[in-house]
Amino acid sequence: MIRSFIALPIPEDICQKLRLLQFLLPLPARVEPEDFHLTLAFLGDQPVDRLEEVHDGLERLAAPPFPMLLEGVGLFGGAKPRIAFAALPPNPALIHLQAKVARVAVAAGISIPARGFTPHVTLGRFDPPAPDAALRLERAVAAEQGFRAGPWLASELVLYASHPKAKGQRYERLSTYPLA
């Protein structure tokens, strides 16, 4: 079984801007810049033959490259934040691509959660901080709402494997699919 997901990689110059943003926020734990990505479909633990079906479907997927932009910062978890992220403005091309990727996964027999797709790039994952630390984090996130990075051209999809490590995950590119 391989824990996997399909994502858009983030270009190096955008990763550098995200890294700077991380240091402006009092994050209890940060995602490593080499691990920045935008998840389109989380596949979970899958057998190799099912991932081969996903691979075949992604090789046949037709979608043109399109411009991407990061704009704003947010927190998931409500009163007990657990994830800090860079947000994206509405992008119909991204929503269309995500739907196509989800269909490829479903056709391979993988259940994709029905909850809405909220495009984002995770900056940090952490246990909910103490109330005073959560307030500092919320204030810092509010102060960084003017954050922007990009635009850049989304030109490829990546099938990643996710391997546990002492703190978080290590991501490995299994295959890359150009958008064309």
GIRA-V280480 format. One line per field, one symbol per residue. burial: 1 if it has 16 or more other C-alpha atoms within 10 Angstrom, else 0. A space follows every 50 residues. Layout:
# GIRA-V280480
burial: ???
This chain:
# GIRA-V280480
burial: 01111111110001100110110011111111101111111111000001 10111011001010110111111110000011111111000001001101 11111001010000000011111110011000010011011001001110 000111111111000000001000011110
